[in-house]
């Protein structure tokens, strides 16, 4: 393994751990209890993110007839809930930020356990890539250690030393954001031939379509006011790159074609989800301005 590959793997580990550590520092037990106590919302969001969205990824990949690498990349992304950018989309759209952040953390924690079995079942059913299957036990252990342990540590710090957690949270969030950009850039630069080959292909379009439909399904499969439901839509649309990257490393030997397709799917998904959140935000600001404007005499 060359030096650049070792560096990429190290930055990926830092990104995954920092993201979950920041999530733990930003979470509170009362906020998590609110999520757990809203049983209808909880069940619908779990159904959407753990069952419906992975099946959607399989359906979109099949519908667009994606090549093996892009097919696998889309399945990996679709099966990995709880992406940190989901909570940020709640901020962008002026939605229910507290519920969005709490649900994102919950999905990331549960997804670290369900990701391996979900991908394994769908890969076998789809018979893609020559019938490749994942070592579920190893993947579950790797993802759980990289995600659950940092999250629990952050949550403990937040519970017992809230002032320390609040001071550490911006640093951890910055590390998460910067390393995410580095990982994404590394995927694009290191596999640029595979990424360029996807330009004009159906893979980028499939990523956009997947994100838009996931946003709609996440909104539909939620309860409460519209702001909360669209926030759940954003959480559903933006998936967690950490387990997907771990799977590519463990099961596919960091295959350049899959990494390139993964980067393309992630970028196209963000490109589709962010404008939706921006439109929702604009509409809500306009509505709030109308409410705050006093009636004319």
C-alpha positions as a Markdown table, in Angstrom:
| # | Residue | x | y | z |
|---|---|---|---|---|
| 1 | Unk | 0.0 | 0.0 | 0.0 |
| 2 | Unk | 1.5 | 3.3 | -1.1 |
| 3 | Unk | 1.9 | 6.4 | 1.1 |
| 4 | Unk | -0.9 | 8.3 | -0.5 |
| 5 | Unk | -3.3 | 5.4 | 0.1 |
| 6 | Unk | -2.2 | 5.2 | 3.8 |
| 7 | Unk | -2.8 | 8.9 | 4.1 |
| 8 | Unk | -6.2 | 8.7 | 2.5 |
| 9 | Unk | -7.2 | 5.9 | 4.9 |
| 10 | Unk | -5.9 | 7.8 | 7.9 |
| 11 | Unk | -7.9 | 11.0 | 6.9 |
| 12 | Unk | -11.0 | 8.8 | 6.3 |
| 13 | Unk | -10.7 | 7.4 | 9.8 |
| 14 | Unk | -10.3 | 10.9 | 11.3 |
| 15 | Unk | -13.3 | 12.1 | 9.3 |
| 16 | Unk | -15.6 | 9.3 | 10.5 |
| 17 | Unk | -14.5 | 9.5 | 14.2 |
| 18 | Unk | -14.5 | 13.4 | 14.3 |
| 19 | Unk | -18.0 | 13.5 | 12.8 |
| 20 | Unk | -19.5 | 11.1 | 15.3 |
| 21 | Unk | -17.5 | 12.7 | 18.2 |
| 22 | Unk | -18.9 | 16.1 | 17.2 |
| 23 | Unk | -22.4 | 14.6 | 17.0 |
| 24 | Unk | -22.0 | 13.3 | 20.5 |
| 25 | Unk | -20.8 | 16.6 | 21.8 |
| 26 | Unk | -23.7 | 18.3 | 20.2 |
| 27 | Unk | -26.3 | 15.9 | 21.5 |
| 28 | Unk | -28.1 | 15.9 | 24.8 |
| 29 | Unk | -29.9 | 13.1 | 26.6 |
| 30 | Unk | -33.1 | 15.2 | 26.8 |
| 31 | Unk | -33.1 | 15.7 | 23.0 |
| 32 | Unk | -32.5 | 12.0 | 22.4 |
| 33 | Unk | -35.3 | 11.2 | 24.8 |
| 34 | Unk | -37.7 | 13.5 | 22.9 |
| 35 | Unk | -36.9 | 11.5 | 19.7 |
| 36 | Unk | -37.3 | 8.1 | 21.4 |
| 37 | Unk | -40.6 | 9.2 | 23.1 |
| 38 | Unk | -42.2 | 10.2 | 19.8 |
| 39 | Unk | -42.9 | 6.6 | 18.8 |
| 40 | Unk | -44.8 | 7.3 | 15.5 |
| 41 | Unk | -42.1 | 9.6 | 14.2 |
| 42 | Unk | -39.4 | 7.3 | 15.3 |
| 43 | Unk | -40.9 | 4.2 | 13.6 |
| 44 | Unk | -41.6 | 6.1 | 10.4 |
| 45 | Unk | -38.1 | 7.6 | 10.2 |
| 46 | Unk | -36.5 | 4.2 | 10.9 |
| 47 | Unk | -38.7 | 2.5 | 8.3 |
| 48 | Unk | -37.8 | 5.2 | 5.7 |
| 49 | Unk | -34.0 | 5.2 | 6.3 |
| 50 | Unk | -33.3 | 1.6 | 7.1 |
| 51 | Unk | -35.7 | -0.1 | 4.7 |
| 52 | Unk | -37.3 | 2.2 | 2.1 |
| 53 | Unk | -34.3 | 4.3 | 1.1 |
| 54 | Unk | -32.0 | 1.3 | 0.6 |
| 55 | Unk | -34.6 | -0.3 | -1.6 |
| 56 | Unk | -34.9 | 3.0 | -3.5 |
| 57 | Unk | -31.2 | 2.9 | -4.1 |
| 58 | Unk | -31.5 | -0.6 | -5.6 |
| 59 | Unk | -34.5 | 0.5 | -7.7 |
| 60 | Unk | -32.8 | 3.6 | -9.1 |
| 61 | Unk | -29.5 | 1.7 | -9.8 |
| 62 | Unk | -31.5 | -0.9 | -11.7 |
| 63 | Unk | -33.8 | 1.6 | -13.5 |
| 64 | Unk | -30.8 | 3.5 | -14.8 |
| 65 | Unk | -28.9 | 0.3 | -15.7 |
| 66 | Unk | -25.7 | 1.5 | -13.9 |
| 67 | Unk | -22.4 | -0.3 | -14.4 |
| 68 | Unk | -21.2 | -2.4 | -11.5 |
| 69 | Unk | -19.0 | 0.2 | -9.8 |
| 70 | Unk | -21.7 | 2.9 | -9.8 |
| 71 | Unk | -24.3 | 0.3 | -8.9 |
| 72 | Unk | -22.3 | -0.7 | -5.8 |
| 73 | Unk | -21.6 | 2.9 | -4.9 |
| 74 | Unk | -25.3 | 3.8 | -5.0 |
| 75 | Unk | -26.2 | 0.8 | -2.9 |
| 76 | Unk | -23.6 | 1.6 | -0.3 |
| 77 | Unk | -24.7 | 5.2 | 0.0 |
| 78 | Unk | -28.4 | 4.2 | 0.1 |
| 79 | Unk | -27.8 | 1.7 | 2.9 |
| 80 | Unk | -26.0 | 4.2 | 5.1 |
| 81 | Unk | -28.3 | 6.5 | 7.0 |
| 82 | Unk | -27.4 | 9.4 | 9.3 |
| 83 | Unk | -25.1 | 11.6 | 7.3 |
| 84 | Unk | -24.0 | 14.7 | 9.2 |
| 85 | Unk | -25.0 | 17.0 | 6.4 |
| 86 | Unk | -28.6 | 15.9 | 7.0 |
| 87 | Unk | -28.7 | 17.9 | 10.2 |
| 88 | Unk | -27.1 | 20.9 | 8.3 |
| 89 | Unk | -29.8 | 20.8 | 5.7 |
| 90 | Unk | -32.3 | 21.4 | 8.6 |
| 91 | Unk | -30.4 | 24.6 | 9.3 |
| 92 | Unk | -30.3 | 25.6 | 5.7 |
| 93 | Unk | -34.0 | 25.2 | 5.3 |
| 94 | Unk | -34.9 | 26.8 | 8.7 |
| 95 | Unk | -36.5 | 23.6 | 9.7 |
| 96 | Unk | -36.7 | 21.7 | 13.0 |
| 97 | Unk | -32.9 | 21.7 | 13.7 |
| 98 | Unk | -33.2 | 20.0 | 17.2 |
| 99 | Unk | -35.2 | 17.0 | 15.8 |
| 100 | Unk | -33.1 | 16.8 | 12.7 |
| 101 | Unk | -29.8 | 16.7 | 14.7 |
| 102 | Unk | -31.2 | 14.1 | 17.2 |
| 103 | Unk | -32.5 | 11.9 | 14.5 |
| 104 | Unk | -29.3 | 12.1 | 12.4 |
| 105 | Unk | -27.3 | 11.0 | 15.4 |
| 106 | Unk | -29.7 | 8.2 | 16.2 |
| 107 | Unk | -29.7 | 6.9 | 12.6 |
| 108 | Unk | -25.9 | 7.1 | 12.4 |
| 109 | Unk | -25.7 | 5.0 | 15.6 |
| 110 | Unk | -28.2 | 2.4 | 14.4 |
| 111 | Unk | -26.9 | 2.5 | 10.9 |
| 112 | Unk | -23.4 | 1.5 | 12.0 |
| 113 | Unk | -25.0 | -1.8 | 13.0 |
| 114 | Unk | -27.5 | -2.3 | 10.2 |
| 115 | Unk | -25.3 | -1.1 | 7.3 |
| 116 | Unk | -23.4 | -4.4 | 6.8 |
| 117 | Unk | -26.3 | -6.8 | 6.8 |
| 118 | Unk | -28.4 | -4.4 | 4.6 |
| 119 | Unk | -25.8 | -4.1 | 1.9 |
| 120 | Unk | -25.0 | -7.8 | 2.0 |
| 121 | Unk | -28.6 | -8.8 | 1.5 |
| 122 | Unk | -29.1 | -6.3 | -1.4 |
| 123 | Unk | -25.8 | -7.2 | -3.1 |
| 124 | Unk | -26.7 | -10.8 | -3.0 |
| 125 | Unk | -30.2 | -10.2 | -4.2 |
| 126 | Unk | -29.0 | -7.9 | -7.0 |
| 127 | Unk | -26.2 | -10.3 | -7.9 |
| 128 | Unk | -24.0 | -7.3 | -8.8 |
| 129 | Unk | -20.3 | -7.3 | -9.2 |
| 130 | Unk | -20.0 | -11.0 | -9.7 |
| 131 | Unk | -22.0 | -11.7 | -6.6 |
| 132 | Unk | -19.6 | -9.9 | -4.2 |
| 133 | Unk | -20.7 | -10.0 | -0.6 |
| 134 | Unk | -19.3 | -8.2 | 2.5 |
| 135 | Unk | -17.8 | -9.7 | 5.6 |
| 136 | Unk | -20.7 | -8.5 | 7.7 |
| 137 | Unk | -19.1 | -9.2 | 11.1 |
| 138 | Unk | -15.8 | -7.4 | 10.3 |
| 139 | Unk | -17.7 | -4.5 | 8.7 |
| 140 | Unk | -20.1 | -4.1 | 11.6 |
| 141 | Unk | -17.2 | -4.2 | 14.1 |
| 142 | Unk | -15.2 | -1.7 | 12.2 |
| 143 | Unk | -18.0 | 0.8 | 11.6 |
| 144 | Unk | -19.3 | 0.4 | 15.2 |
| 145 | Unk | -15.9 | 1.2 | 16.6 |
| 146 | Unk | -15.3 | 4.1 | 14.3 |
| 147 | Unk | -18.8 | 5.6 | 14.9 |
| 148 | Unk | -20.4 | 4.4 | 18.1 |
| 149 | Unk | -17.3 | 4.7 | 20.4 |
| 150 | Unk | -16.6 | 8.4 | 19.4 |
| 151 | Unk | -20.3 | 9.2 | 19.7 |
| 152 | Unk | -20.6 | 7.7 | 23.2 |
| 153 | Unk | -17.4 | 9.5 | 24.3 |
| 154 | Unk | -18.8 | 12.8 | 23.0 |
| 155 | Unk | -22.2 | 12.2 | 24.6 |
| 156 | Unk | -20.6 | 11.4 | 28.0 |
| 157 | Unk | -18.5 | 14.5 | 27.8 |
| 158 | Unk | -21.6 | 16.6 | 27.0 |
| 159 | Unk | -23.5 | 15.0 | 29.9 |
| 160 | Unk | -20.8 | 15.3 | 32.6 |
| 161 | Unk | -18.9 | 18.4 | 31.4 |
| 162 | Unk | -21.2 | 20.5 | 29.2 |
| 163 | Unk | -19.0 | 23.5 | 29.2 |
| 164 | Unk | -16.1 | 21.4 | 27.9 |
| 165 | Unk | -18.3 | 19.9 | 25.3 |
| 166 | Unk | -19.5 | 23.2 | 24.1 |
| 167 | Unk | -15.9 | 24.5 | 23.8 |
| 168 | Unk | -14.8 | 21.3 | 22.0 |
| 169 | Unk | -17.7 | 21.1 | 19.6 |
| 170 | Unk | -16.8 | 23.8 | 17.1 |
| 171 | Unk | -13.3 | 22.3 | 16.8 |
| 172 | Unk | -14.6 | 18.8 | 16.3 |
| 173 | Unk | -17.1 | 20.1 | 13.8 |
| 174 | Unk | -14.4 | 22.0 | 11.9 |
| 175 | Unk | -12.2 | 18.9 | 11.8 |
| 176 | Unk | -15.2 | 16.9 | 10.5 |
| 177 | Unk | -15.9 | 19.4 | 7.8 |
| 178 | Unk | -12.3 | 19.9 | 6.7 |
| 179 | Unk | -11.5 | 16.1 | 6.6 |
| 180 | Unk | -14.8 | 15.5 | 4.7 |
| 181 | Unk | -13.6 | 17.9 | 2.0 |
| 182 | Unk | -10.2 | 16.3 | 2.0 |
| 183 | Unk | -11.6 | 12.9 | 1.7 |
| 184 | Unk | -14.0 | 14.0 | -1.1 |
| 185 | Unk | -11.1 | 15.8 | -2.9 |
| 186 | Unk | -8.9 | 12.7 | -2.5 |
| 187 | Unk | -11.6 | 10.5 | -4.0 |
| 188 | Unk | -12.0 | 12.9 | -6.9 |
| 189 | Unk | -8.3 | 13.6 | -7.6 |
| 190 | Unk | -7.1 | 10.1 | -6.9 |
| 191 | Unk | -9.7 | 8.6 | -9.1 |
| 192 | Unk | -10.2 | 11.4 | -11.6 |
| 193 | Unk | -10.2 | 9.2 | -14.6 |
| 194 | Unk | -13.1 | 7.2 | -13.2 |
| 195 | Unk | -15.0 | 10.4 | -12.2 |
| 196 | Unk | -14.4 | 12.0 | -15.6 |
| 197 | Unk | -15.7 | 8.8 | -17.2 |
| 198 | Unk | -19.0 | 9.3 | -15.3 |
| 199 | Unk | -19.6 | 12.8 | -16.8 |
| 200 | Unk | -22.4 | 12.5 | -19.2 |
| 201 | Unk | -23.3 | 9.1 | -18.0 |
| 202 | Unk | -26.5 | 8.0 | -16.2 |
| 203 | Unk | -24.6 | 7.7 | -12.8 |
| 204 | Unk | -24.7 | 11.4 | -11.9 |
| 205 | Unk | -28.3 | 11.6 | -12.9 |
| 206 | Unk | -29.1 | 8.5 | -10.9 |
| 207 | Unk | -27.5 | 10.2 | -7.8 |
| 208 | Unk | -29.6 | 13.3 | -8.3 |
| 209 | Unk | -32.8 | 11.3 | -8.8 |
| 210 | Unk | -32.1 | 9.2 | -5.8 |
| 211 | Unk | -31.5 | 12.2 | -3.5 |
| 212 | Unk | -34.7 | 14.0 | -4.7 |
| 213 | Unk | -36.9 | 11.0 | -4.2 |
| 214 | Unk | -35.3 | 10.2 | -0.9 |
| 215 | Unk | -36.0 | 13.8 | 0.2 |
| 216 | Unk | -39.7 | 13.3 | -0.8 |
| 217 | Unk | -40.0 | 9.9 | 0.9 |
| 218 | Unk | -38.3 | 11.1 | 4.1 |
| 219 | Unk | -40.8 | 14.0 | 4.2 |
| 220 | Unk | -43.8 | 11.8 | 3.6 |
| 221 | Unk | -42.7 | 9.2 | 6.1 |
| 222 | Unk | -42.7 | 11.6 | 9.1 |
| 223 | Unk | -45.1 | 13.2 | 11.5 |
| 224 | Unk | -45.6 | 16.6 | 12.9 |
| 225 | Unk | -45.5 | 20.1 | 11.4 |
| 226 | Unk | -44.2 | 20.6 | 7.8 |
| 227 | Unk | -40.9 | 22.1 | 9.1 |
| 228 | Unk | -40.2 | 18.9 | 11.0 |
| 229 | Unk | -41.2 | 16.6 | 8.1 |
| 230 | Unk | -39.1 | 18.4 | 5.5 |
| 231 | Unk | -36.2 | 18.3 | 8.0 |
| 232 | Unk | -36.6 | 14.5 | 8.1 |
| 233 | Unk | -36.6 | 14.6 | 4.3 |
| 234 | Unk | -33.2 | 16.3 | 4.4 |
| 235 | Unk | -31.9 | 13.7 | 6.8 |
| 236 | Unk | -33.1 | 10.9 | 4.5 |
| 237 | Unk | -31.6 | 12.5 | 1.4 |
| 238 | Unk | -28.1 | 12.9 | 2.7 |
| 239 | Unk | -26.5 | 9.6 | 3.6 |
| 240 | Unk | -23.5 | 8.8 | 5.8 |
| 241 | Unk | -20.2 | 8.4 | 3.8 |
| 242 | Unk | -18.3 | 6.8 | 6.6 |
| 243 | Unk | -19.6 | 3.2 | 6.5 |
| 244 | Unk | -19.6 | 3.3 | 2.7 |
| 245 | Unk | -15.9 | 4.3 | 2.7 |
| 246 | Unk | -15.2 | 1.6 | 5.2 |
| 247 | Unk | -16.9 | -1.0 | 3.1 |
| 248 | Unk | -15.0 | 0.1 | -0.1 |
| 249 | Unk | -11.7 | -0.3 | 1.9 |
| 250 | Unk | -12.6 | -3.6 | 3.5 |
| 251 | Unk | -14.5 | -5.4 | 0.8 |
| 252 | Unk | -13.4 | -3.9 | -2.4 |
| 253 | Unk | -9.7 | -3.0 | -1.8 |
| 254 | Unk | -10.4 | 0.7 | -2.3 |
| 255 | Unk | -11.3 | 0.0 | -5.9 |
| 256 | Unk | -10.7 | 3.3 | -7.8 |
| 257 | Unk | -13.8 | 2.9 | -9.9 |
| 258 | Unk | -16.0 | 2.4 | -6.9 |
| 259 | Unk | -14.4 | 5.3 | -5.0 |
| 260 | Unk | -14.8 | 7.6 | -8.1 |
| 261 | Unk | -18.5 | 6.5 | -8.4 |
| 262 | Unk | -19.0 | 7.1 | -4.6 |
| 263 | Unk | -17.6 | 10.6 | -4.9 |
| 264 | Unk | -19.8 | 11.3 | -7.9 |
| 265 | Unk | -22.9 | 10.0 | -6.2 |
| 266 | Unk | -22.2 | 12.0 | -3.0 |
| 267 | Unk | -21.7 | 15.2 | -5.0 |
| 268 | Unk | -24.7 | 14.8 | -7.2 |
| 269 | Unk | -26.9 | 14.0 | -4.2 |
| 270 | Unk | -25.7 | 17.1 | -2.4 |
| 271 | Unk | -26.2 | 19.1 | -5.6 |
| 272 | Unk | -29.8 | 18.0 | -5.6 |
| 273 | Unk | -30.6 | 18.3 | -1.9 |
| 274 | Unk | -29.1 | 21.7 | -1.1 |
| 275 | Unk | -31.3 | 23.7 | -3.6 |
| 276 | Unk | -34.4 | 22.0 | -2.2 |
| 277 | Unk | -33.5 | 23.1 | 1.3 |
| 278 | Unk | -32.7 | 26.6 | 0.0 |
| 279 | Unk | -36.1 | 26.9 | -1.7 |
| 280 | Unk | -37.8 | 25.8 | 1.5 |
| 281 | Unk | -35.8 | 28.3 | 3.4 |
| 282 | Unk | -36.8 | 31.1 | 1.0 |
| 283 | Unk | -40.4 | 30.2 | 1.3 |
| 284 | Unk | -40.3 | 30.2 | 5.1 |
| 285 | Unk | -38.5 | 33.5 | 5.3 |
| 286 | Unk | -41.1 | 35.1 | 3.0 |
| 287 | Unk | -43.9 | 33.6 | 5.2 |
| 288 | Unk | -42.3 | 34.9 | 8.4 |
| 289 | Unk | -41.9 | 38.3 | 6.9 |
| 290 | Unk | -45.6 | 38.4 | 5.9 |
| 291 | Unk | -46.5 | 37.4 | 9.5 |
| 292 | Unk | -44.3 | 40.0 | 11.0 |
| 293 | Unk | -45.5 | 42.8 | 8.8 |
| 294 | Unk | -48.2 | 44.9 | 10.6 |
| 295 | Unk | -51.4 | 45.3 | 8.7 |
| 296 | Unk | -51.8 | 48.6 | 6.9 |
| 297 | Unk | -54.3 | 51.1 | 8.3 |
